[in-house]
Amino acid sequence: MVSVSIDVENGILTGEILERQKDKASAESKYRIRGETVMREGIEIIVKLGATGKVVIITVYALLEEEGGDEL
């Protein structure tokens, strides 16, 4: 069994940014990244850059086989 944090890290490192969203109230940008876990399963991670410049993970979800498209 692989650690969830390793899967998230791998998803970010192997992934690509699908979308950038701008928060109207705070003007912060959020990024939707699609990548793969270490077991080569689909994963999406929503992140933002924190005040210190570090990546802040907002949410993570696994993709099902039929979720191959770019739908939200």
Secondary structure as UniProt FT lines:
FT   HELIX           4..14
FT   STRAND          16..22
FT   TURN            24..26
FT   STRAND          29..36
FT   TURN            38..39
FT   STRAND          42..49
FT   TURN            51..52
FT   STRAND          55..62
FT   TURN            65..66
//
